Structure formats: C-alpha cells, structure tokens
Amino acid sequence: MKTAVRSILILLPLLALGLGGAYLYRQWTGPGVNVAAAMPLRIDAHCDPSRALCLATAEDFELRFGLGPDLRPLRMFSRRVELVGPEVDGILVDFLMRDMDMGINRFRLTAVGPGRWTGEGIIPVCWVGRRDWIARLTIETDAGHYRADFPVEIATIAAESSG
C-alpha cells in the first residue's frame, strides 16, 4: 500500500510539469504556426520601424509596422501593426540577429480594432554590443502565413549610459 501512495505522489508532480510545459509551449508558438512556410512580403529594406511606420506588401495585403520610441534592450517597448487585406487570425513578432543565436524573443500581438494590432515586450542585451536586429513578423490568415523581416537598429546599454 505504501508503494502505491509513493508512486502516485511521484507521478502527480511529473504529470503537472508535463501539462504545464505543454501549455507554455502552446502559448509560445500559438496554434499551428509554421513560420518556415510563410509567404514573404515585399518591404522597404531602408525603413527602420523604430523611426517610422514601415510598409510591407503582397498582391492583396498591405501592412504597416512600427516600434515604440526610445528602443533599448531590457526595457519594455511597444509594437504596432496596421493592415489592410484578408482577415488576420494572429500576428507574431520575433526579434533575432543574423549569424547569432539570441534565444527566443517571440511576442504575440493583440487585436485592438479592425486592422490594428499591438503588443509589448522586452529584448535582451547583445553581449558583443551588436545593434542590428531583425523584427520578423508572421501574419496568420486562413489563406496561409505571411512573413516580413524588418531590419531594426536598437541602441545599446552603453549608448544609454553615455547619452
């Protein structure tokens, strides 16, 4: 009898950890998101969304993306998307760097009105001082996924303390 109770006491926390992990994974990725299979949108590669709303387009799709002012690592900042086109189910924003693993910096935006999405988040400090981030938007629709990669310059902690 004691071994049965002991087994249950061991299995219950393991089951709770497994269910909790599955829930967190689902929240992180969203339902059925396959970022690799997304159709790329055309963007103005010279536009920096930390300075202005940047445009991304497809045949039947137009999106404007902007980031809050005073962009700094380890500080909360806002993101916003305005779009015209098909019905959108969700928008993810990933922050990454070319040729450098910065971990997972993925944020899901929230619809705040017709064609308007917003959200907040924090990105980490690059330990080698790089500032060249990519804001990758994945737009989820019934017709499939769209993707836009916007180059973003984000100030470093050193720039903040010297200015």
N, C-alpha and C positions, 0 to 999 in steps of 0.2 A: 504494500500500500504506500509506503513512504517513497519508493522509487517512482511510482506513477505521479504522485504530487510533485516530486522534484523534477520530473520530466516536463510536466505542464508548466511549472514555474520557469523553466529554462526556455521552453518553446514559445511562450506568450510574448516575452520581450523581443525574441528574434522575429516573430511574425509582425509585431508592431513596427520594428525597424524596417522590415521589408516593405510593408504597406506604406509607411511614411516616405521611404526612399522612392517608391513608385509614384506616389502623389507629387513629390517635389520634382521628379523628372518630368512628369506630365505638365506641371506648371511652367517649368523652364522651357521646354520645347514647344508647348502648345499642341493642339490636336493635329496630328498628321502632317507636320511641317517637314517638307523635303527641300531644304534651301538649295541643294546642288541642282535640282531640276527646274529652278526658276528661270523665266524668260528675262533676259537683261533689258533694262530700259535705257534709252539714249539720254545722256546727261551732258551738261556743260562742265567739262573737266577743270575749267579755270574758276568755277564758282566755289566759294567756301561757305558752307551753311552756317558757320559761326559768325559770319559777317552779313549775310543776306539770305533771303529765301532762294533756294536753288531749284531749277526746273529739271524734271525727268519726264520723258515722253515715250509712248508707244503709239501704234496706229489709233487705238480707241481709248487712250489712257493719258492723263496728264496729272502730274504730281509736283507739289512744291514742298521742299523740306528745309526746315530751319532749326537751329540750336539756340539756346538761351545765350544772352550776353555774358561776358566775363567767364569764359570757359577755362576751368582749371581742374587738374587731377584732384581726386579725393574731396571734391566739393560738389554738392548737388546742383545739377543744372537741368533745364527743361529741353524737350524736343517737341516739335510740332510738324504735322503733315496736313496739307490741304490738297484734296484731289477731286478730279472730275473724271468720271468714267464708270466702269462696272461697279456693282455692289461689292464692297470690301468686307470680308469676314474678320480680318485681323491684320495687324502690322507689327513686325518685329524689327528692332534696331540692334545690330551687332556692332561693337567697336573692336577693330582689330588693326594690326600693323603688318605690312608686307615683310616677309622673311624674319618674323619674330613672333614667338608664342607669348601672348599677353594674357592667356587664360580666357575664360568665357565671360564676356561682357555683353550679355543679351538682355534686352528690355522689351516688354510688350507694351504697345501704346493702347490707349483707351479712347473709344469714340466719344466725342463731346458734342456732336451735332452732325448734320448732313455734310459729309465730305471733310470733316475736321477731326483730327486725332491728336492727342497729346500724351505726354508721359514725362517722368523724371528719372534720374539715375545718377550714378557716380562711376567714373572710370579710374583705373589705378594709375600710379606713377610709373613711368618707364625708368627702370633703374640705370639705363645708359644715357638718359636725357633726351631720347628721341621725342619729337613733337608731331610727327607725320602719321596721323591716324586715318583710318578709313571707316566711315559710317556706312554700313551695309544695311539697306532697307529691304525687307522681304514683305511683299504685299500679298495676302492670301485672298483669292477670289474663287468663286465656283468654277470659273473657266481655267484656273490654274494659278501658279505663283509667278509674280514679277519680282525682279531684283534691280536695285540701283546702288552703285558704290560711289559714294561722295568722298573725295579727299578732304580732310579736316586738319587744320593746324591748331593744336591745343598748347597753351602756354605751359611751361614747366614750373615746378615749385620754386626753383632758383629765380626765375623771371618775376615771380610774385614777390619774393622777399627783397629783391633789389629795386622794385618799382614802387 
